[in-house]
Amino acid sequence: MKAASLSARLDRMPMVKAVAPFAAGILAADCFTLPLWFLAGAFLLSGTLALLLRSQSGAFVMLLTAGFAASQLRDTAHTLPRGIYTTYELTVEGIPSDRGRYTSAEATAVAWRDPSHGTWHASGDRIMLYADSLTALYSGERIRCRGSVRPFRGGAESYRRLMARRGFAGTLWLSERTLIERLPGRSSALHLHAVERMQRIGLQSDAGAVCRAMVTGDRSGITQELRTVYSRSGLSHLLAVSGLHTGIVFALVNLMLWWLPLLHRGHLVRNLLATVCIWLFVAAAGFSPSAVRAAVMCTMLQFALASASEYVALNALAAAGFGMLLWNPAWLGDISFQLSFIAVAAILAWGVPLCRLLHTRRRALNLLTNALVISLVAGIATAPLVSHTFGTVPLAGLLVNPVAILVGSIVVLGGTVWMILPVNWLAPAFDAVLSGTAGLLNTLARAAAALPGGYAEYTLGGGATAGIYLFFLLTTLAAWSFEPKKSVHLPA
């Protein structure tokens, strides 16, 4: 183990070294507040030391202060009234979390009605929405309801301060009695066309609902029974267009355009076409926040991976994360951002090197090995956060995910091709392929959910979760500290 080897590797990834103190500053701002004059002075002083003396400690303090200030300077002024019973129009964000007796989800208050004058006022405040067990919540849906926004009351003072830093105005409880109506989502013309196009195939029952959810983000056909099955099997991430689906499109497009680099400047054409395809898919899926963030990461990775170096790819991932946190520091507390970032980072840091280590001359075996390794690495890396946030540990999902992702890739590829190409006369063929693969995916989810010990209901504490990820980080740094021995072959 050599410290010089670790330092040399980190020098190849300057954005990795930059994003860590910046994120630490954002987390520190969630715990306490500092005067702005102190932050400005510390930033200028540390920045001057870093510039004149080339001090790494000065650069660390400068980035730490920058993250702290970026989080503290966010505008947290709210427009929603507190404690007034009135009508709201809400948009459900992210993935709703089933807590047993109730369901929780982040939501954005689009507008609220002034009860004294009857006028509507626009808003953009974020709230935590809680619904009873009889009221289902769906990611991306718009609802109109009655209720009153109340401040956070439960938990420690640090939790309430944390939610305020992230821009939450308060909480709102929803039930069938207070729910007025479910409104059609405000989607782009491309998204509406994609949904209509998928409905034209004629897919029925659960298979059709899964196809529409995976390709266009339309989850209106997903039943509560199917949602529970996917949650217990560890495959619920397949039902919402997110970083996984964007990554599938990213991988499939690069696979289909493998021959372009053989042409003059073909690698530039491949990078451009792959980037366009990624953003078209995100637009067709309705620009969900998690998919947009994943598209930003994939766009940077598309150009970085041309070097075939996991160090450049990790640096690009860190640069994407740094830019997004600079734009909105509150994303650091977003569960979809955390899961996407951790999964991709684990794949690049551990999955790619392990795949190269296990590489053989048999392509079919390599494909199977790579799928298993990538799935296990991503599953293990995100399991502590999933347990801490959702209170479940899908043990069967670690083994089922490679097959599920492979089958899901066929669903995403088939659905994307159907949306792009004017091949209505091939509708029966697409119907057969998509219904078969989606049906197989449903069967796989039900089988995994029914396995004894296939999932465990366990909520990992915050301290334990942080400790596990600290162990992961130290293990990664220790692995990077080992310099591989170079073998020199002398000519005979």
VENMO-V350890 format. One record per residue. SS is DSSP state (hx for helix, st for strand, lp for the rest). PSI is psi in degrees with one decimal (NA if undefined). Layout:
ss:SS psi:PSI
ss:SS psi:PSI
//
This chain:
ss:lp psi:125.1
ss:lp psi:128.9
ss:hx psi:-32.0
ss:hx psi:-37.0
ss:hx psi:-41.9
ss:hx psi:-42.9
ss:hx psi:-39.6
ss:hx psi:-38.8
ss:hx psi:-40.5
ss:hx psi:-29.5
ss:hx psi:-24.3
ss:lp psi:-11.2
ss:lp psi:69.2
ss:hx psi:-31.8
ss:hx psi:-27.1
ss:hx psi:-41.1
ss:hx psi:-22.5
ss:hx psi:-39.2
ss:hx psi:-27.1
ss:hx psi:-53.5
ss:hx psi:-30.5
ss:hx psi:-44.9
ss:hx psi:-36.8
ss:hx psi:-36.4
ss:hx psi:-38.6
ss:hx psi:-43.0
ss:hx psi:-38.0
ss:hx psi:-34.9
ss:hx psi:-20.5
ss:lp psi:-14.5
ss:lp psi:-33.4
ss:lp psi:172.0
ss:lp psi:141.4
ss:lp psi:151.2
ss:lp psi:144.3
ss:hx psi:-34.6
ss:hx psi:-34.2
ss:hx psi:-42.8
ss:hx psi:-42.5
ss:hx psi:-43.3
ss:hx psi:-42.9
ss:hx psi:-37.9
ss:hx psi:-46.6
ss:hx psi:-43.1
ss:hx psi:-48.3
ss:hx psi:-36.8
ss:hx psi:-38.8
ss:hx psi:-43.5
ss:hx psi:-41.0
ss:hx psi:-35.5
ss:hx psi:-45.1
ss:hx psi:-40.7
ss:lp psi:0.5
ss:lp psi:44.4
ss:lp psi:122.5
ss:hx psi:-32.6
ss:hx psi:-39.8
ss:hx psi:-40.7
ss:hx psi:-37.7
ss:hx psi:-47.6
ss:hx psi:-38.2
ss:hx psi:-46.0
ss:hx psi:-37.0
ss:hx psi:-44.1
ss:hx psi:-38.1
ss:hx psi:-43.0
ss:hx psi:-40.4
ss:hx psi:-46.6
ss:hx psi:-40.0
ss:hx psi:-39.3
ss:hx psi:-40.9
ss:hx psi:-28.3
ss:lp psi:-3.3
ss:lp psi:139.9
ss:lp psi:114.1
ss:lp psi:16.7
ss:lp psi:132.6
ss:lp psi:147.6
ss:lp psi:-12.3
ss:lp psi:140.9
ss:lp psi:145.8
ss:st psi:132.3
ss:lp psi:15.4
ss:lp psi:123.9
ss:lp psi:116.2
ss:st psi:-168.8
ss:st psi:139.2
ss:st psi:151.5
ss:st psi:120.7
ss:st psi:153.9
ss:st psi:122.5
ss:st psi:127.1
ss:st psi:154.0
ss:st psi:-162.1
ss:st psi:117.8
ss:st psi:142.6
ss:st psi:122.9
ss:st psi:115.4
ss:lp psi:14.4
ss:lp psi:-85.1
ss:lp psi:-14.6
ss:st psi:169.2
ss:st psi:137.2
ss:st psi:147.8
ss:st psi:150.6
ss:st psi:142.9
ss:st psi:156.6
ss:st psi:127.8
ss:st psi:106.7
ss:st psi:-40.8
ss:st psi:160.1
ss:st psi:152.7
ss:st psi:128.9
ss:lp psi:113.0
ss:lp psi:-23.1
ss:lp psi:-33.0
ss:lp psi:-13.9
ss:lp psi:12.0
ss:lp psi:152.8
ss:st psi:142.0
ss:st psi:133.0
ss:st psi:150.0
ss:lp psi:170.2
ss:lp psi:18.6
ss:lp psi:145.6
ss:st psi:141.7
ss:st psi:160.8
ss:st psi:120.8
ss:st psi:128.7
ss:st psi:130.3
ss:st psi:145.0
ss:st psi:173.6
ss:lp psi:-15.7
ss:lp psi:-6.9
ss:lp psi:114.4
ss:lp psi:144.2
ss:lp psi:141.0
ss:lp psi:137.6
ss:lp psi:129.1
ss:lp psi:-7.1
ss:lp psi:157.7
ss:st psi:134.9
ss:st psi:152.4
ss:st psi:128.4
ss:st psi:169.4
ss:st psi:152.3
ss:st psi:-171.0
ss:lp psi:136.0
ss:st psi:125.0
ss:st psi:150.9
ss:lp psi:159.7
ss:lp psi:129.8
ss:lp psi:-39.9
ss:lp psi:167.3
ss:lp psi:-178.9
ss:lp psi:166.6
ss:hx psi:-34.5
ss:hx psi:-35.7
ss:hx psi:-43.4
ss:hx psi:-37.9
ss:hx psi:-37.4
ss:hx psi:-46.0
ss:hx psi:-34.8
ss:hx psi:-39.7
ss:hx psi:-33.9
ss:lp psi:2.5
ss:lp psi:16.8
ss:st psi:132.3
ss:st psi:-24.6
ss:st psi:-155.9
ss:st psi:156.0
ss:st psi:129.6
ss:st psi:138.9
ss:st psi:140.2
ss:lp psi:173.0
ss:lp psi:-28.1
ss:lp psi:-33.6
ss:lp psi:-9.7
ss:st psi:121.7
ss:st psi:-53.1
ss:st psi:157.3
ss:st psi:126.1
ss:st psi:151.7
ss:lp psi:141.0
ss:lp psi:147.4
ss:lp psi:96.2
ss:lp psi:159.6
ss:lp psi:163.7
ss:hx psi:-36.4
ss:hx psi:-40.0
ss:hx psi:-43.7
ss:hx psi:-39.4
ss:hx psi:-38.2
ss:hx psi:-43.0
ss:hx psi:-44.7
ss:hx psi:-36.9
ss:hx psi:-41.6
ss:hx psi:-35.1
ss:hx psi:-22.5
ss:lp psi:-20.6
ss:lp psi:-35.8
ss:lp psi:18.0
ss:lp psi:136.8
ss:lp psi:169.3
ss:hx psi:-152.0
ss:hx psi:-34.2
ss:hx psi:-43.9
ss:hx psi:-39.3
ss:hx psi:-41.3
ss:hx psi:-41.7
ss:hx psi:-46.9
ss:hx psi:-35.7
ss:hx psi:-41.0
ss:hx psi:-30.9
ss:hx psi:-41.5
ss:hx psi:-5.6
ss:lp psi:8.2
ss:lp psi:103.5
ss:lp psi:18.0
ss:lp psi:-24.7
ss:lp psi:-1.5
ss:lp psi:118.6
ss:lp psi:164.5
ss:hx psi:-36.3
ss:hx psi:-42.8
ss:hx psi:-37.2
ss:hx psi:-42.1
ss:hx psi:-41.5
ss:hx psi:-45.8
ss:hx psi:-33.2
ss:hx psi:-45.0
ss:hx psi:-25.9
ss:hx psi:-5.9
ss:lp psi:18.8
ss:lp psi:14.9
ss:hx psi:-22.9
ss:hx psi:-16.5
ss:hx psi:-20.1
ss:hx psi:-7.0
ss:lp psi:127.4
ss:lp psi:116.3
ss:lp psi:-156.8
ss:hx psi:-32.5
ss:hx psi:-47.9
ss:hx psi:-39.9
ss:hx psi:-39.6
ss:hx psi:-35.9
ss:hx psi:-46.4
ss:hx psi:-41.4
ss:hx psi:-47.6
ss:hx psi:-42.5
ss:hx psi:-40.8
ss:hx psi:-44.1
ss:hx psi:-33.5
ss:hx psi:-41.5
ss:hx psi:-24.0
ss:lp psi:25.2
ss:lp psi:-26.5
ss:lp psi:-15.8
ss:hx psi:-39.1
ss:hx psi:-13.0
ss:hx psi:-20.4
ss:lp psi:166.4
ss:lp psi:123.4
ss:lp psi:26.1
ss:hx psi:-29.0
ss:hx psi:-31.7
ss:hx psi:-40.2
ss:hx psi:-41.1
ss:hx psi:-44.3
ss:hx psi:-41.1
ss:hx psi:-46.8
ss:hx psi:-41.5
ss:hx psi:-41.1
ss:hx psi:-42.8
ss:hx psi:-43.5
ss:hx psi:-40.2
ss:hx psi:-47.2
ss:hx psi:-30.5
ss:hx psi:-39.8
ss:hx psi:-43.1
ss:hx psi:-39.8
ss:hx psi:-41.6
ss:hx psi:-27.3
ss:lp psi:2.6
ss:lp psi:15.5
ss:lp psi:49.7
ss:lp psi:144.5
ss:hx psi:-42.4
ss:hx psi:-37.1
ss:hx psi:-37.0
ss:hx psi:-45.0
ss:hx psi:-40.5
ss:hx psi:-36.0
ss:hx psi:-37.7
ss:hx psi:-45.1
ss:hx psi:-45.0
ss:hx psi:-34.5
ss:hx psi:-43.7
ss:hx psi:-38.9
ss:hx psi:-30.4
ss:hx psi:-40.9
ss:hx psi:-28.0
ss:hx psi:-36.3
ss:hx psi:-11.7
ss:hx psi:-22.4
ss:hx psi:-8.6
ss:lp psi:32.2
ss:lp psi:126.6
ss:hx psi:-22.1
ss:hx psi:-44.3
ss:hx psi:-39.0
ss:hx psi:-43.3
ss:hx psi:-36.9
ss:hx psi:-39.5
ss:hx psi:-39.9
ss:hx psi:-43.7
ss:hx psi:-37.8
ss:hx psi:-40.6
ss:hx psi:-43.7
ss:hx psi:-39.6
ss:hx psi:-45.2
ss:hx psi:-40.7
ss:hx psi:-37.4
ss:hx psi:-32.4
ss:hx psi:-37.0
ss:hx psi:-42.8
ss:lp psi:95.1
ss:hx psi:-22.6
ss:hx psi:-18.8
ss:hx psi:-19.6
ss:hx psi:-27.9
ss:hx psi:3.6
ss:lp psi:127.2
ss:hx psi:-37.7
ss:hx psi:-37.3
ss:hx psi:-44.6
ss:hx psi:-46.8
ss:hx psi:-44.5
ss:hx psi:-46.9
ss:hx psi:-44.5
ss:hx psi:-43.0
ss:hx psi:-47.4
ss:hx psi:-41.7
ss:hx psi:-41.1
ss:hx psi:-39.5
ss:hx psi:-43.2
ss:hx psi:-38.7
ss:hx psi:-34.1
ss:hx psi:-41.5
ss:hx psi:-49.5
ss:hx psi:-48.1
ss:hx psi:-38.3
ss:hx psi:-38.3
ss:hx psi:-40.6
ss:hx psi:-36.5
ss:hx psi:-36.5
ss:lp psi:9.4
ss:lp psi:137.1
ss:lp psi:-177.0
ss:lp psi:-4.0
ss:lp psi:114.4
ss:hx psi:-39.9
ss:hx psi:-41.7
ss:hx psi:-38.0
ss:hx psi:-40.3
ss:hx psi:-44.5
ss:hx psi:-44.1
ss:hx psi:-43.8
ss:hx psi:-42.1
ss:hx psi:-42.3
ss:hx psi:-43.7
ss:hx psi:-47.0
ss:hx psi:-42.4
ss:hx psi:-45.0
ss:hx psi:-42.1
ss:hx psi:-47.8
ss:hx psi:-39.2
ss:hx psi:-44.2
ss:hx psi:-39.0
ss:hx psi:-34.4
ss:hx psi:-10.8
ss:hx psi:-45.2
ss:hx psi:-40.6
ss:hx psi:-37.9
ss:hx psi:-43.3
ss:hx psi:-42.8
ss:hx psi:-37.4
ss:hx psi:-45.1
ss:hx psi:-9.3
ss:lp psi:18.3
ss:lp psi:150.8
ss:st psi:98.3
ss:lp psi:87.0
ss:hx psi:-41.2
ss:hx psi:-27.8
ss:hx psi:-28.2
ss:hx psi:-34.9
ss:hx psi:-29.5
ss:hx psi:-27.5
ss:hx psi:-41.2
ss:hx psi:-45.4
ss:hx psi:-41.4
ss:hx psi:-41.8
ss:hx psi:-37.2
ss:hx psi:-46.6
ss:hx psi:-41.4
ss:hx psi:-32.2
ss:hx psi:-36.6
ss:hx psi:-40.1
ss:hx psi:-47.7
ss:hx psi:-43.5
ss:hx psi:-48.3
ss:hx psi:-43.6
ss:hx psi:-38.7
ss:hx psi:-42.9
ss:hx psi:-40.5
ss:hx psi:-39.2
ss:hx psi:-31.3
ss:hx psi:-45.2
ss:lp psi:137.8
ss:lp psi:73.3
ss:lp psi:58.2
ss:hx psi:-30.1
ss:hx psi:-12.6
ss:hx psi:13.0
ss:hx psi:-43.3
ss:hx psi:-37.5
ss:hx psi:-44.1
ss:hx psi:-37.0
ss:hx psi:-44.8
ss:hx psi:-44.5
ss:hx psi:-48.1
ss:hx psi:-41.4
ss:hx psi:-36.0
ss:hx psi:-46.8
ss:hx psi:-40.7
ss:hx psi:-37.6
ss:hx psi:-39.3
ss:hx psi:-38.2
ss:hx psi:-41.6
ss:hx psi:-41.6
ss:hx psi:-41.5
ss:hx psi:-41.5
ss:hx psi:-42.6
ss:hx psi:-38.7
ss:hx psi:-41.4
ss:hx psi:-37.9
ss:hx psi:-28.1
ss:hx psi:-8.0
ss:lp psi:135.8
ss:lp psi:124.4
ss:lp psi:16.1
ss:lp psi:-24.3
ss:lp psi:155.1
ss:st psi:134.1
ss:lp psi:99.9
ss:lp psi:129.3
ss:lp psi:115.9
ss:lp psi:135.0
ss:lp psi:162.4
ss:hx psi:-43.0
ss:hx psi:-42.1
ss:hx psi:-39.4
ss:hx psi:-46.1
ss:hx psi:-38.9
ss:hx psi:-39.8
ss:hx psi:-43.7
ss:hx psi:-28.6
ss:hx psi:-39.4
ss:hx psi:-43.5
ss:hx psi:-43.5
ss:hx psi:-46.2
ss:hx psi:-36.5
ss:hx psi:-40.9
ss:hx psi:-44.7
ss:hx psi:-37.5
ss:hx psi:-39.5
ss:hx psi:-37.3
ss:hx psi:-17.8
ss:hx psi:-16.9
ss:lp psi:121.8
ss:lp psi:119.4
ss:lp psi:142.8
ss:lp psi:137.1
ss:lp psi:131.7
ss:lp psi:128.0
ss:lp psi:124.2
ss:lp psi:118.2
ss:lp psi:144.2
ss:lp psi:143.4
ss:lp psi:NA
//
